Amino acid sequence: MTDRSAAPRMFLVLVNSLGRYSLWPADLDTPVGWPAAYGPAARAQCLAFIDRASTHHPAVTAASAA
């Protein structure tokens, strides 16, 4: 049975040196080389941040043009 009174799980958006994003649970230690770029926030907010950020990332733009 699910405890509906529990707070929703919060997440971070991490980014590595290549500009790749990762959704990460905020209650876990972040891996070395992956600093937080956004959050903690709800999962949907983090995914929206990644969507906005990835549309402005040069690698994504170049891959889309190929």
CHARMM-style PDB file with segment names, atoms N, HN, CA, C and O in Angstrom:
ATOM      1  N   MET     1       0.833  -1.174   0.000  1.00  0.00      PROA
ATOM      2  CA  MET     1       0.000   0.000   0.000  1.00  0.00      PROA
ATOM      3  C   MET     1       0.883   1.245   0.000  1.00  0.00      PROA
ATOM      4  O   MET     1       1.887   1.289   0.711  1.00  0.00      PROA
ATOM      5  N   THR     2       0.528   2.231  -0.770  1.00  0.00      PROA
ATOM      6  HN  THR     2      -0.288   2.194  -1.348  1.00  0.00      PROA
ATOM      7  CA  THR     2       1.312   3.443  -0.901  1.00  0.00      PROA
ATOM      8  C   THR     2       0.888   4.477   0.133  1.00  0.00      PROA
ATOM      9  O   THR     2      -0.304   4.694   0.351  1.00  0.00      PROA
ATOM     10  N   ASP     3       1.862   5.108   0.764  1.00  0.00      PROA
ATOM     11  HN  ASP     3       2.830   4.931   0.587  1.00  0.00      PROA
ATOM     12  CA  ASP     3       1.588   6.172   1.726  1.00  0.00      PROA
ATOM     13  C   ASP     3       1.426   7.486   0.977  1.00  0.00      PROA
ATOM     14  O   ASP     3       2.418   8.100   0.584  1.00  0.00      PROA
ATOM     15  N   ARG     4       0.198   7.921   0.775  1.00  0.00      PROA
ATOM     16  HN  ARG     4      -0.608   7.422   1.093  1.00  0.00      PROA
ATOM     17  CA  ARG     4      -0.082   9.131  -0.001  1.00  0.00      PROA
ATOM     18  C   ARG     4       0.268  10.411   0.757  1.00  0.00      PROA
ATOM     19  O   ARG     4       0.309  11.488   0.162  1.00  0.00      PROA
ATOM     20  N   SER     5       0.518  10.306   2.059  1.00  0.00      PROA
ATOM     21  HN  SER     5       0.485   9.432   2.543  1.00  0.00      PROA
ATOM     22  CA  SER     5       0.880  11.488   2.835  1.00  0.00      PROA
ATOM     23  C   SER     5       2.367  11.817   2.718  1.00  0.00      PROA
ATOM     24  O   SER     5       2.803  12.893   3.127  1.00  0.00      PROA
ATOM     25  N   ALA     6       3.136  10.896   2.165  1.00  0.00      PROA
ATOM     26  HN  ALA     6       2.782  10.022   1.832  1.00  0.00      PROA
ATOM     27  CA  ALA     6       4.574  11.133   2.009  1.00  0.00      PROA
ATOM     28  C   ALA     6       4.812  12.227   0.970  1.00  0.00      PROA
ATOM     29  O   ALA     6       4.068  12.353  -0.003  1.00  0.00      PROA
ATOM     30  N   ALA     7       5.852  13.003   1.194  1.00  0.00      PROA
ATOM     31  HN  ALA     7       6.456  12.901   1.984  1.00  0.00      PROA
ATOM     32  CA  ALA     7       6.205  14.073   0.255  1.00  0.00      PROA
ATOM     33  C   ALA     7       6.644  13.451  -1.071  1.00  0.00      PROA
ATOM     34  O   ALA     7       7.256  12.383  -1.081  1.00  0.00      PROA
ATOM     35  N   PRO     8       6.337  14.109  -2.179  1.00  0.00      PROA
ATOM     36  CA  PRO     8       6.777  13.571  -3.472  1.00  0.00      PROA
ATOM     37  C   PRO     8       8.300  13.564  -3.551  1.00  0.00      PROA
ATOM     38  O   PRO     8       8.967  14.408  -2.953  1.00  0.00      PROA
ATOM     39  N   ARG     9       8.831  12.620  -4.281  1.00  0.00      PROA
ATOM     40  HN  ARG     9       8.289  11.934  -4.767  1.00  0.00      PROA
ATOM     41  CA  ARG     9      10.283  12.506  -4.422  1.00  0.00      PROA
ATOM     42  C   ARG     9      10.813  13.678  -5.229  1.00  0.00      PROA
ATOM     43  O   ARG     9      10.240  14.052  -6.253  1.00  0.00      PROA
ATOM     44  N   MET    10      11.902  14.251  -4.764  1.00  0.00      PROA
ATOM     45  HN  MET    10      12.367  13.948  -3.933  1.00  0.00      PROA
ATOM     46  CA  MET    10      12.532  15.373  -5.439  1.00  0.00      PROA
ATOM     47  C   MET    10      13.735  14.873  -6.235  1.00  0.00      PROA
ATOM     48  O   MET    10      14.352  13.864  -5.895  1.00  0.00      PROA
ATOM     49  N   PHE    11      14.050  15.607  -7.301  1.00  0.00      PROA
ATOM     50  HN  PHE    11      13.548  16.427  -7.577  1.00  0.00      PROA
ATOM     51  CA  PHE    11      15.133  15.226  -8.191  1.00  0.00      PROA
ATOM     52  C   PHE    11      16.063  16.400  -8.445  1.00  0.00      PROA
ATOM     53  O   PHE    11      15.718  17.555  -8.198  1.00  0.00      PROA
ATOM     54  N   LEU    12      17.251  16.079  -8.946  1.00  0.00      PROA
ATOM     55  HN  LEU    12      17.532  15.141  -9.147  1.00  0.00      PROA
ATOM     56  CA  LEU    12      18.218  17.051  -9.432  1.00  0.00      PROA
ATOM     57  C   LEU    12      18.447  16.779 -10.909  1.00  0.00      PROA
ATOM     58  O   LEU    12      18.265  15.653 -11.374  1.00  0.00      PROA
ATOM     59  N   VAL    13      18.842  17.794 -11.638  1.00  0.00      PROA
ATOM     60  HN  VAL    13      18.990  18.708 -11.261  1.00  0.00      PROA
ATOM     61  CA  VAL    13      19.345  17.598 -12.989  1.00  0.00      PROA
ATOM     62  C   VAL    13      20.853  17.760 -12.883  1.00  0.00      PROA
ATOM     63  O   VAL    13      21.351  18.812 -12.483  1.00  0.00      PROA
ATOM     64  N   LEU    14      21.562  16.719 -13.241  1.00  0.00      PROA
ATOM     65  HN  LEU    14      21.157  15.865 -13.566  1.00  0.00      PROA
ATOM     66  CA  LEU    14      23.022  16.746 -13.237  1.00  0.00      PROA
ATOM     67  C   LEU    14      23.516  16.960 -14.658  1.00  0.00      PROA
ATOM     68  O   LEU    14      22.816  16.647 -15.621  1.00  0.00      PROA
ATOM     69  N   VAL    15      24.721  17.494 -14.786  1.00  0.00      PROA
ATOM     70  HN  VAL    15      25.290  17.749 -14.004  1.00  0.00      PROA
ATOM     71  CA  VAL    15      25.316  17.693 -16.109  1.00  0.00      PROA
ATOM     72  C   VAL    15      26.789  17.295 -16.027  1.00  0.00      PROA
ATOM     73  O   VAL    15      27.478  17.624 -15.061  1.00  0.00      PROA
ATOM     74  N   ASN    16      27.260  16.585 -17.050  1.00  0.00      PROA
ATOM     75  HN  ASN    16      26.700  16.319 -17.835  1.00  0.00      PROA
ATOM     76  CA  ASN    16      28.668  16.195 -17.048  1.00  0.00      PROA
ATOM     77  C   ASN    16      29.496  17.162 -17.895  1.00  0.00      PROA
ATOM     78  O   ASN    16      28.961  18.140 -18.417  1.00  0.00      PROA
ATOM     79  N   SER    17      30.774  16.901 -18.032  1.00  0.00      PROA
ATOM     80  HN  SER    17      31.208  16.106 -17.609  1.00  0.00      PROA
ATOM     81  CA  SER    17      31.675  17.801 -18.758  1.00  0.00      PROA
ATOM     82  C   SER    17      31.375  17.856 -20.252  1.00  0.00      PROA
ATOM     83  O   SER    17      31.838  18.767 -20.938  1.00  0.00      PROA
ATOM     84  N   LEU    18      30.610  16.902 -20.763  1.00  0.00      PROA
ATOM     85  HN  LEU    18      30.233  16.162 -20.205  1.00  0.00      PROA
ATOM     86  CA  LEU    18      30.222  16.901 -22.177  1.00  0.00      PROA
ATOM     87  C   LEU    18      28.885  17.591 -22.408  1.00  0.00      PROA
ATOM     88  O   LEU    18      28.408  17.674 -23.540  1.00  0.00      PROA
ATOM     89  N   GLY    19      28.284  18.085 -21.326  1.00  0.00      PROA
ATOM     90  HN  GLY    19      28.672  18.017 -20.407  1.00  0.00      PROA
ATOM     91  CA  GLY    19      26.993  18.750 -21.448  1.00  0.00      PROA
ATOM     92  C   GLY    19      25.813  17.802 -21.493  1.00  0.00      PROA
ATOM     93  O   GLY    19      24.716  18.200 -21.883  1.00  0.00      PROA
ATOM     94  N   ARG    20      26.019  16.552 -21.102  1.00  0.00      PROA
ATOM     95  HN  ARG    20      26.911  16.229 -20.785  1.00  0.00      PROA
ATOM     96  CA  ARG    20      24.939  15.569 -21.069  1.00  0.00      PROA
ATOM     97  C   ARG    20      24.204  15.687 -19.740  1.00  0.00      PROA
ATOM     98  O   ARG    20      24.829  15.849 -18.693  1.00  0.00      PROA
ATOM     99  N   TYR    21      22.890  15.606 -19.782  1.00  0.00      PROA
ATOM    100  HN  TYR    21      22.382  15.474 -20.633  1.00  0.00      PROA
ATOM    101  CA  TYR    21      22.064  15.759 -18.598  1.00  0.00      PROA
ATOM    102  C   TYR    21      21.592  14.415 -18.073  1.00  0.00      PROA
ATOM    103  O   TYR    21      21.437  13.451 -18.823  1.00  0.00      PROA
ATOM    104  N   SER    22      21.366  14.374 -16.754  1.00  0.00      PROA
ATOM    105  HN  SER    22      21.492  15.157 -16.144  1.00  0.00      PROA
ATOM    106  CA  SER    22      20.853  13.175 -16.111  1.00  0.00      PROA
ATOM    107  C   SER    22      19.885  13.580 -15.008  1.00  0.00      PROA
ATOM    108  O   SER    22      20.141  14.523 -14.260  1.00  0.00      PROA
ATOM    109  N   LEU    23      18.781  12.868 -14.916  1.00  0.00      PROA
ATOM    110  HN  LEU    23      18.573  12.102 -15.524  1.00  0.00      PROA
ATOM    111  CA  LEU    23      17.821  13.063 -13.838  1.00  0.00      PROA
ATOM    112  C   LEU    23      18.281  12.192 -12.672  1.00  0.00      PROA
ATOM    113  O   LEU    23      18.530  10.999 -12.849  1.00  0.00      PROA
ATOM    114  N   TRP    24      18.395  12.787 -11.470  1.00  0.00      PROA
ATOM    115  HN  TRP    24      18.193  13.756 -11.327  1.00  0.00      PROA
ATOM    116  CA  TRP    24      18.981  12.081 -10.338  1.00  0.00      PROA
ATOM    117  C   TRP    24      18.147  12.324  -9.083  1.00  0.00      PROA
ATOM    118  O   TRP    24      17.766  13.465  -8.818  1.00  0.00      PROA
ATOM    119  N   PRO    25      17.855  11.294  -8.311  1.00  0.00      PROA
ATOM    120  CA  PRO    25      17.117  11.492  -7.059  1.00  0.00      PROA
ATOM    121  C   PRO    25      17.898  12.421  -6.113  1.00  0.00      PROA
ATOM    122  O   PRO    25      19.088  12.213  -5.873  1.00  0.00      PROA
ATOM    123  N   ALA    26      17.227  13.428  -5.590  1.00  0.00      PROA
ATOM    124  HN  ALA    26      16.261  13.597  -5.784  1.00  0.00      PROA
ATOM    125  CA  ALA    26      17.889  14.441  -4.758  1.00  0.00      PROA
ATOM    126  C   ALA    26      18.398  13.887  -3.434  1.00  0.00      PROA
ATOM    127  O   ALA    26      19.292  14.467  -2.818  1.00  0.00      PROA
ATOM    128  N   ASP    27      17.830  12.761  -2.994  1.00  0.00      PROA
ATOM    129  HN  ASP    27      17.104  12.289  -3.495  1.00  0.00      PROA
ATOM    130  CA  ASP    27      18.248  12.203  -1.712  1.00  0.00      PROA
ATOM    131  C   ASP    27      19.475  11.292  -1.812  1.00  0.00      PROA
ATOM    132  O   ASP    27      19.918  10.745  -0.802  1.00  0.00      PROA
ATOM    133  N   LEU    28      20.024  11.125  -3.006  1.00  0.00      PROA
ATOM    134  HN  LEU    28      19.664  11.569  -3.827  1.00  0.00      PROA
ATOM    135  CA  LEU    28      21.236  10.320  -3.192  1.00  0.00      PROA
ATOM    136  C   LEU    28      22.432  11.231  -3.439  1.00  0.00      PROA
ATOM    137  O   LEU    28      22.284  12.330  -3.972  1.00  0.00      PROA
ATOM    138  N   ASP    29      23.614  10.768  -3.050  1.00  0.00      PROA
ATOM    139  HN  ASP    29      23.734   9.875  -2.618  1.00  0.00      PROA
ATOM    140  CA  ASP    29      24.833  11.519  -3.345  1.00  0.00      PROA
ATOM    141  C   ASP    29      25.035  11.582  -4.858  1.00  0.00      PROA
ATOM    142  O   ASP    29      24.780  10.607  -5.565  1.00  0.00      PROA
ATOM    143  N   THR    30      25.487  12.721  -5.344  1.00  0.00      PROA
ATOM    144  HN  THR    30      25.694  13.514  -4.770  1.00  0.00      PROA
ATOM    145  CA  THR    30      25.727  12.851  -6.783  1.00  0.00      PROA
ATOM    146  C   THR    30      27.069  12.216  -7.147  1.00  0.00      PROA
ATOM    147  O   THR    30      28.018  12.278  -6.366  1.00  0.00      PROA
ATOM    148  N   PRO    31      27.149  11.610  -8.325  1.00  0.00      PROA
ATOM    149  CA  PRO    31      28.401  10.984  -8.734  1.00  0.00      PROA
ATOM    150  C   PRO    31      29.464  12.037  -9.050  1.00  0.00      PROA
ATOM    151  O   PRO    31      29.145  13.159  -9.444  1.00  0.00      PROA
ATOM    152  N   VAL    32      30.711  11.664  -8.875  1.00  0.00      PROA
ATOM    153  HN  VAL    32      30.970  10.752  -8.555  1.00  0.00      PROA
ATOM    154  CA  VAL    32      31.832  12.540  -9.191  1.00  0.00      PROA
ATOM    155  C   VAL    32      31.765  12.915 -10.672  1.00  0.00      PROA
ATOM    156  O   VAL    32      31.541  12.057 -11.526  1.00  0.00      PROA
ATOM    157  N   GLY    33      31.959  14.192 -10.968  1.00  0.00      PROA
ATOM    158  HN  GLY    33      32.141  14.889 -10.275  1.00  0.00      PROA
ATOM    159  CA  GLY    33      31.948  14.649 -12.351  1.00  0.00      PROA
ATOM    160  C   GLY    33      30.573  15.037 -12.865  1.00  0.00      PROA
ATOM    161  O   GLY    33      30.431  15.398 -14.033  1.00  0.00      PROA
ATOM    162  N   TRP    34      29.571  14.969 -12.025  1.00  0.00      PROA
ATOM    163  HN  TRP    34      29.686  14.676 -11.076  1.00  0.00      PROA
ATOM    164  CA  TRP    34      28.197  15.313 -12.407  1.00  0.00      PROA
ATOM    165  C   TRP    34      27.632  16.350 -11.434  1.00  0.00      PROA
ATOM    166  O   TRP    34      26.843  15.995 -10.559  1.00  0.00      PROA
ATOM    167  N   PRO    35      28.019  17.625 -11.567  1.00  0.00      PROA
ATOM    168  CA  PRO    35      27.448  18.646 -10.682  1.00  0.00      PROA
ATOM    169  C   PRO    35      25.978  18.913 -11.002  1.00  0.00      PROA
ATOM    170  O   PRO    35      25.509  18.657 -12.111  1.00  0.00      PROA
ATOM    171  N   ALA    36      25.271  19.430 -10.012  1.00  0.00      PROA
ATOM    172  HN  ALA    36      25.651  19.638  -9.111  1.00  0.00      PROA
ATOM    173  CA  ALA    36      23.851  19.760 -10.200  1.00  0.00      PROA
ATOM    174  C   ALA    36      23.724  21.017 -11.049  1.00  0.00      PROA
ATOM    175  O   ALA    36      24.404  22.014 -10.809  1.00  0.00      PROA
ATOM    176  N   ALA    37      22.848  20.957 -12.040  1.00  0.00      PROA
ATOM    177  HN  ALA    37      22.296  20.146 -12.235  1.00  0.00      PROA
ATOM    178  CA  ALA    37      22.547  22.106 -12.891  1.00  0.00      PROA
ATOM    179  C   ALA    37      21.198  22.712 -12.539  1.00  0.00      PROA
ATOM    180  O   ALA    37      20.927  23.864 -12.876  1.00  0.00      PROA
ATOM    181  N   TYR    38      20.337  21.933 -11.852  1.00  0.00      PROA
ATOM    182  HN  TYR    38      20.557  20.997 -11.578  1.00  0.00      PROA
ATOM    183  CA  TYR    38      18.992  22.390 -11.527  1.00  0.00      PROA
ATOM    184  C   TYR    38      18.437  21.528 -10.405  1.00  0.00      PROA
ATOM    185  O   TYR    38      18.755  20.344 -10.292  1.00  0.00      PROA
ATOM    186  N   GLY    39      17.604  22.142  -9.580  1.00  0.00      PROA
ATOM    187  HN  GLY    39      17.346  23.103  -9.672  1.00  0.00      PROA
ATOM    188  CA  GLY    39      16.901  21.397  -8.557  1.00  0.00      PROA
ATOM    189  C   GLY    39      17.480  21.646  -7.186  1.00  0.00      PROA
ATOM    190  O   GLY    39      18.428  22.417  -7.039  1.00  0.00      PROA
ATOM    191  N   PRO    40      16.927  21.010  -6.195  1.00  0.00      PROA
ATOM    192  CA  PRO    40      15.933  19.953  -6.269  1.00  0.00      PROA
ATOM    193  C   PRO    40      14.555  20.483  -6.673  1.00  0.00      PROA
ATOM    194  O   PRO    40      14.161  21.596  -6.323  1.00  0.00      PROA
ATOM    195  N   ALA    41      13.856  19.656  -7.410  1.00  0.00      PROA
ATOM    196  HN  ALA    41      14.177  18.752  -7.694  1.00  0.00      PROA
ATOM    197  CA  ALA    41      12.523  20.002  -7.898  1.00  0.00      PROA
ATOM    198  C   ALA    41      11.778  18.717  -8.217  1.00  0.00      PROA
ATOM    199  O   ALA    41      12.349  17.626  -8.195  1.00  0.00      PROA
ATOM    200  N   ALA    42      10.500  18.865  -8.511  1.00  0.00      PROA
ATOM    201  HN  ALA    42      10.037  19.751  -8.529  1.00  0.00      PROA
ATOM    202  CA  ALA    42       9.688  17.719  -8.908  1.00  0.00      PROA
ATOM    203  C   ALA    42      10.211  17.148 -10.231  1.00  0.00      PROA
ATOM    204  O   ALA    42      10.840  17.854 -11.018  1.00  0.00      PROA
ATOM    205  N   ARG    43       9.944  15.882 -10.456  1.00  0.00      PROA
ATOM    206  HN  ARG    43       9.433  15.308  -9.816  1.00  0.00      PROA
ATOM    207  CA  ARG    43      10.432  15.199 -11.665  1.00  0.00      PROA
ATOM    208  C   ARG    43      10.021  15.935 -12.939  1.00  0.00      PROA
ATOM    209  O   ARG    43      10.842  16.119 -13.837  1.00  0.00      PROA
ATOM    210  N   ALA    44       8.766  16.355 -13.025  1.00  0.00      PROA
ATOM    211  HN  ALA    44       8.099  16.206 -12.295  1.00  0.00      PROA
ATOM    212  CA  ALA    44       8.277  17.034 -14.231  1.00  0.00      PROA
ATOM    213  C   ALA    44       9.018  18.346 -14.470  1.00  0.00      PROA
ATOM    214  O   ALA    44       9.318  18.689 -15.614  1.00  0.00      PROA
ATOM    215  N   GLN    45       9.312  19.078 -13.406  1.00  0.00      PROA
ATOM    216  HN  GLN    45       9.068  18.800 -12.477  1.00  0.00      PROA
ATOM    217  CA  GLN    45      10.052  20.335 -13.558  1.00  0.00      PROA
ATOM    218  C   GLN    45      11.472  20.078 -14.045  1.00  0.00      PROA
ATOM    219  O   GLN    45      11.990  20.823 -14.877  1.00  0.00      PROA
ATOM    220  N   CYS    46      12.095  19.040 -13.536  1.00  0.00      PROA
ATOM    221  HN  CYS    46      11.674  18.435 -12.860  1.00  0.00      PROA
ATOM    222  CA  CYS    46      13.456  18.695 -13.968  1.00  0.00      PROA
ATOM    223  C   CYS    46      13.465  18.282 -15.435  1.00  0.00      PROA
ATOM    224  O   CYS    46      14.353  18.682 -16.188  1.00  0.00      PROA
ATOM    225  N   LEU    47      12.477  17.481 -15.846  1.00  0.00      PROA
ATOM    226  HN  LEU    47      11.755  17.156 -15.235  1.00  0.00      PROA
ATOM    227  CA  LEU    47      12.406  17.069 -17.248  1.00  0.00      PROA
ATOM    228  C   LEU    47      12.169  18.272 -18.162  1.00  0.00      PROA
ATOM    229  O   LEU    47      12.710  18.325 -19.266  1.00  0.00      PROA
ATOM    230  N   ALA    48      11.368  19.232 -17.713  1.00  0.00      PROA
ATOM    231  HN  ALA    48      10.929  19.189 -16.816  1.00  0.00      PROA
ATOM    232  CA  ALA    48      11.142  20.446 -18.502  1.00  0.00      PROA
ATOM    233  C   ALA    48      12.434  21.250 -18.621  1.00  0.00      PROA
ATOM    234  O   ALA    48      12.717  21.810 -19.680  1.00  0.00      PROA
ATOM    235  N   PHE    49      13.225  21.312 -17.542  1.00  0.00      PROA
ATOM    236  HN  PHE    49      12.995  20.857 -16.682  1.00  0.00      PROA
ATOM    237  CA  PHE    49      14.512  22.006 -17.599  1.00  0.00      PROA
ATOM    238  C   PHE    49      15.427  21.349 -18.618  1.00  0.00      PROA
ATOM    239  O   PHE    49      16.060  22.035 -19.420  1.00  0.00      PROA
ATOM    240  N   ILE    50      15.501  20.016 -18.591  1.00  0.00      PROA
ATOM    241  HN  ILE    50      14.987  19.459 -17.939  1.00  0.00      PROA
ATOM    242  CA  ILE    50      16.350  19.288 -19.537  1.00  0.00      PROA
ATOM    243  C   ILE    50      15.885  19.551 -20.968  1.00  0.00      PROA
ATOM    244  O   ILE    50      16.706  19.750 -21.864  1.00  0.00      PROA
ATOM    245  N   ASP    51      14.587  19.552 -21.177  1.00  0.00      PROA
ATOM    246  HN  ASP    51      13.921  19.390 -20.449  1.00  0.00      PROA
ATOM    247  CA  ASP    51      14.041  19.806 -22.511  1.00  0.00      PROA
ATOM    248  C   ASP    51      14.435  21.199 -23.000  1.00  0.00      PROA
ATOM    249  O   ASP    51      14.870  21.356 -24.141  1.00  0.00      PROA
ATOM    250  N   ARG    52      14.285  22.202 -22.149  1.00  0.00      PROA
ATOM    251  HN  ARG    52      13.931  22.074 -21.222  1.00  0.00      PROA
ATOM    252  CA  ARG    52      14.659  23.571 -22.529  1.00  0.00      PROA
ATOM    253  C   ARG    52      16.155  23.690 -22.745  1.00  0.00      PROA
ATOM    254  O   ARG    52      16.592  24.303 -23.719  1.00  0.00      PROA
ATOM    255  N   ALA    53      16.940  23.120 -21.864  1.00  0.00      PROA
ATOM    256  HN  ALA    53      16.585  22.622 -21.072  1.00  0.00      PROA
ATOM    257  CA  ALA    53      18.398  23.233 -21.944  1.00  0.00      PROA
ATOM    258  C   ALA    53      18.949  22.488 -23.151  1.00  0.00      PROA
ATOM    259  O   ALA    53      19.872  22.972 -23.807  1.00  0.00      PROA
ATOM    260  N   SER    54      18.399  21.319 -23.451  1.00  0.00      PROA
ATOM    261  HN  SER    54      17.650  20.926 -22.918  1.00  0.00      PROA
ATOM    262  CA  SER    54      18.941  20.514 -24.552  1.00  0.00      PROA
ATOM    263  C   SER    54      18.623  21.127 -25.913  1.00  0.00      PROA
ATOM    264  O   SER    54      19.329  20.851 -26.884  1.00  0.00      PROA
ATOM    265  N   THR    55      17.588  21.944 -26.010  1.00  0.00      PROA
ATOM    266  HN  THR    55      17.014  22.169 -25.221  1.00  0.00      PROA
ATOM    267  CA  THR    55      17.296  22.591 -27.288  1.00  0.00      PROA
ATOM    268  C   THR    55      18.284  23.706 -27.577  1.00  0.00      PROA
ATOM    269  O   THR    55      18.375  24.167 -28.715  1.00  0.00      PROA
ATOM    270  N   HSD    56      19.036  24.153 -26.557  1.00  0.00      PROA
ATOM    271  HN  HSD    56      18.962  23.778 -25.633  1.00  0.00      PROA
ATOM    272  CA  HSD    56      20.015  25.199 -26.743  1.00  0.00      PROA
ATOM    273  C   HSD    56      21.446  24.668 -26.726  1.00  0.00      PROA
ATOM    274  O   HSD    56      22.394  25.448 -26.821  1.00  0.00      PROA
ATOM    275  N   HSD    57      21.611  23.361 -26.608  1.00  0.00      PROA
ATOM    276  HN  HSD    57      20.841  22.727 -26.531  1.00  0.00      PROA
ATOM    277  CA  HSD    57      22.941  22.766 -26.543  1.00  0.00      PROA
ATOM    278  C   HSD    57      23.499  22.607 -27.957  1.00  0.00      PROA
ATOM    279  O   HSD    57      22.833  22.024 -28.813  1.00  0.00      PROA
ATOM    280  N   PRO    58      24.703  23.111 -28.220  1.00  0.00      PROA
ATOM    281  CA  PRO    58      25.286  23.046 -29.568  1.00  0.00      PROA
ATOM    282  C   PRO    58      25.351  21.642 -30.151  1.00  0.00      PROA
ATOM    283  O   PRO    58      25.140  21.469 -31.351  1.00  0.00      PROA
ATOM    284  N   ALA    59      25.640  20.626 -29.322  1.00  0.00      PROA
ATOM    285  HN  ALA    59      25.811  20.766 -28.347  1.00  0.00      PROA
ATOM    286  CA  ALA    59      25.746  19.258 -29.838  1.00  0.00      PROA
ATOM    287  C   ALA    59      24.402  18.762 -30.341  1.00  0.00      PROA
ATOM    288  O   ALA    59      24.336  18.062 -31.351  1.00  0.00      PROA
ATOM    289  N   VAL    60      23.335  19.114 -29.649  1.00  0.00      PROA
ATOM    290  HN  VAL    60      23.388  19.683 -28.828  1.00  0.00      PROA
ATOM    291  CA  VAL    60      22.001  18.712 -30.071  1.00  0.00      PROA
ATOM    292  C   VAL    60      21.644  19.406 -31.374  1.00  0.00      PROA
ATOM    293  O   VAL    60      21.102  18.782 -32.286  1.00  0.00      PROA
ATOM    294  N   THR    61      21.942  20.683 -31.463  1.00  0.00      PROA
ATOM    295  HN  THR    61      22.383  21.190 -30.723  1.00  0.00      PROA
ATOM    296  CA  THR    61      21.649  21.444 -32.682  1.00  0.00      PROA
ATOM    297  C   THR    61      22.413  20.879 -33.870  1.00  0.00      PROA
ATOM    298  O   THR    61      21.850  20.732 -34.955  1.00  0.00      PROA
ATOM    299  N   ALA    62      23.684  20.561 -33.679  1.00  0.00      PROA
ATOM    300  HN  ALA    62      24.142  20.681 -32.797  1.00  0.00      PROA
ATOM    301  CA  ALA    62      24.504  20.019 -34.763  1.00  0.00      PROA
ATOM    302  C   ALA    62      23.992  18.643 -35.185  1.00  0.00      PROA
ATOM    303  O   ALA    62      23.946  18.338 -36.376  1.00  0.00      PROA
ATOM    304  N   ALA    63      23.610  17.815 -34.220  1.00  0.00      PROA
ATOM    305  HN  ALA    63      23.647  18.062 -33.252  1.00  0.00      PROA
ATOM    306  CA  ALA    63      23.100  16.483 -34.542  1.00  0.00      PROA
ATOM    307  C   ALA    63      21.786  16.577 -35.278  1.00  0.00      PROA
ATOM    308  O   ALA    63      21.518  15.760 -36.160  1.00  0.00      PROA
ATOM    309  N   SER    64      20.960  17.547 -34.945  1.00  0.00      PROA
ATOM    310  HN  SER    64      21.177  18.211 -34.229  1.00  0.00      PROA
ATOM    311  CA  SER    64      19.677  17.723 -35.613  1.00  0.00      PROA
ATOM    312  C   SER    64      19.855  18.181 -37.048  1.00  0.00      PROA
ATOM    313  O   SER    64      19.040  17.856 -37.911  1.00  0.00      PROA
ATOM    314  N   ALA    65      20.912  18.931 -37.309  1.00  0.00      PROA
ATOM    315  HN  ALA    65      21.575  19.195 -36.608  1.00  0.00      PROA
ATOM    316  CA  ALA    65      21.145  19.458 -38.651  1.00  0.00      PROA
ATOM    317  C   ALA    65      21.731  18.398 -39.572  1.00  0.00      PROA
ATOM    318  O   ALA    65      21.634  18.519 -40.793  1.00  0.00      PROA
ATOM    319  N   ALA    66      22.338  17.359 -38.999  1.00  0.00      PROA
ATOM    320  HN  ALA    66      22.416  17.261 -38.007  1.00  0.00      PROA
ATOM    321  CA  ALA    66      22.991  16.318 -39.812  1.00  0.00      PROA
ATOM    322  C   ALA    66      21.994  15.409 -40.483  1.00  0.00      PROA
ATOM    323  OT1 ALA    66      22.383  14.486 -41.198  1.00  0.00      PROA
TER     324      ALA     66
END
